């Protein structure tokens, strides 16, 4: 199993998540369950997919999560 926390791309993904959460707070409150939710879920999926790919045993499975 690879240590995803050492990967620069995972670190960049975490920074994107933080920025998206800050920016999404600027959206109107009526977007709370619409655009804001979709943006934050999409951003969160970036580092999550990288971490999941690192837990895969084969290189083929690993690469499909990038």
Residue, then its C-alpha position, 0 to 999 in steps of 0.5 A: x500500500x502506498x502512502x498517499x499523504x506523501x504524494x504532491x497531487x494528494x496535497x494539492x487536492x487537499x488545498x483545492x478542497x479548502x479553497x472550494x469550501x472557502x469560496x462556496x461560503x460566498x455563494x447565496x444561501x439558496x445554493x446551499x443544497x444545490x451548487x454549493x453541495x455539488x462543488x464541495x462534493x466534487x472537490x472532496x472526491x479528488x483526494x478521496x479517489x487518490x487515497x483509494x487508488x493508493x490502497x489498490x494492489x495492482x498498477x492498473x487499478x492504481x492508475x484508474x483512480x488518477 
